[in-house]
Structures are given as C-alpha cells and as structure tokens.
Amino acid sequence: MSIVNDEMKKRIQALKIGEYSNIPYVNDFTCPECGETGDGYIHVCGEGYIPKPRPILVGWCETPSGFMKVFECPKCFTRFRYHGSTTERNNLEAFFGSIQLDLLLQDHRS
C-alpha cells in the first residue's frame, strides 16, 4: 500500500527535472555556492549562533546513482542535488514518501 496519495504523486511528478547534469551534487544540505544553508548553525556577530536557513526542495531527478532531491538556496538561489537518504535512492515509491515528508514540512514552515 502506498503512503503517497494520488494528488501528492501528481505534485511530486510535476517536480521532476529531466536534465540534472548542470546541477551540482553535494553530500549534505550546504549550498555549494555560498555555504549559507544546511543543518547546523552559523555565527552572526551580535546575534550569536543562529540556525542556518534550510534549502528549499524544488524538484527531483533520476540519475545513474539513484533518485536525488534538488534544492535551491534561499540566499543565492543556487540549485544543488543531494540524495537525502540511502535507502530510498533506488525505490521510487519510498523516495516519493521521502519527498512527500519534505514537502509537507516545507509547507508547514511557510
């Protein structure tokens, strides 16, 4: 049984990016251009340590190394791709479940 309903599947399928080779691969959520996004904290003078901004999920792609999520930096708008998991990268149904969670969390933060 699928954990992703038909409406969400359509939303996810609409985010598929066919040409991914010009989108850099990263091994975490850090923007390869400015380094301002990710899981963790940055030090801001006068404010102390604040959480790094989270990248925005803007799509996904299918590569020879498995499925990858495509994110965009909210600071410099650079796109980058990242597996985001090890277990879902070769299972489309599980990968869609992972994207669904990302989208729902992202919608909730907006």
Secondary structure, 3 states (H helix, E strand, C coil): CCCCCHHHHHHHHCCECCCCCCCCECCCCCCCCCCCCCCCEEEECCCEEEECCCCEEEEEEEECCEEEEEEECCCCCCEEEECCCCCCCCCHHHHHHHHHHHHHHHHHHC
